[in-house]
Amino acid sequence: MFMIYSTKNDTFFMGEALKEAKKAFQLEEVPVGCVIVKDNEIIARAHNLKETKQKSTAHAEILAIDIASKKLNSWRLEGCDIYITLEPCIMCSGAIINSRIERLVYATKEPKYGAHESLLNVFEFESNHQIIVETGILESESNQLLKDFFKKLRSEKN
């Protein structure tokens, strides 16, 4: 199940995730940002660092989940919402499910690797934890940042 639904708080928190994505852009990383919220407070924030760390698992979502788990001293992130500027991949979707996050909000689709509505939908599989998924919050801003990044990358190659 997914909805396009926006509240003032969703827009604010996605804006914070976009700030993280812009940090990734400055590092020449694919501009994806993430924040995790509990009780209306950001408890973790991260951005992609795959190239910087030379680590395939250094996605914004995985890094933010690690930070949130340390802050709460638990792998169970019950009652938390995760805001991501891009539809999560299969690896990150699995981590979101396994960490028991309550709600996933993402800005825009990821046509090649997206694991909610693009490539497949791992959130519809029967598991011991179901996640509410909402999409489209600050979609155009996230799309523009991604377009700018890949345009810059192509121009640098030429």
Secondary structure, DSSP 8 states (H G I E B T S, - for coil): -EE----HHHHHHHHHHHHHHHHHHHTTS---EEEEEETTEEEEEEE--HHHHT-TT--HHHHHHHHHHHHHTSS--TTEEEEEEE---HHHHHHHHHTT-SEEEEEE--TTT-TTTTS--GGGS--S---EEEE-TTHHHHHHHHHHHHHHHHHHH-
